[in-house]
Amino acid sequence: MSSDPGHYVVFVELNAAAADASADALQGCCDELDRAFADPGYVGSRRSRAIGPLELRVLQRGTFHRVLRHYLSLGAPVSQFKSPRCVARSNAGVLQILAACTAKAFFSAAYD
């Protein structure tokens, strides 16, 4: 929601085998991920530009481990930890980690 119109941002951390994926391959993944949101409301909003292009952010290796350590530092038990599926703007600590560890970003061209 920091841009107008708002858009979805998907954070991924690639394993060692995929870490050297080409920019073209990652752009293709971004486009396909955007197309995978098949809900008619989403598709209509993307086509009318009410929702901006999906953004795929490729993270440095170890980023999600840093997120885990952040939650543990706040007192969360490791046995109950699950990586968050949605990070609200109010969760500034996690958003700072994700932003600082972004290695590459791609915007979908699926509905251009």
LINBELHU-V105093 format. One line per field, one symbol per residue. ss: DSSP state (a for helix, b for strand, c for the rest). burial: # if it has 24 or more other C-alpha atoms within 12 Angstrom, else .. A space follows every 10 residues. Layout:
ss=???
burial=???
//
This chain:
ss=ccccccccbb bbbccccccc ccaaaaaaaa aaaaaaccca aaaaaaaccc ccccbbbbbc ccaaaaaaaa aaaccccaaa cccccccccc caaaaaaaaa cbbbbbbccc cc
burial=.......### ###....... .....##.## #.###..... .....#.... ########## ..##.###.# #......... .......... ...##.##.. ##.#####.# #.
//
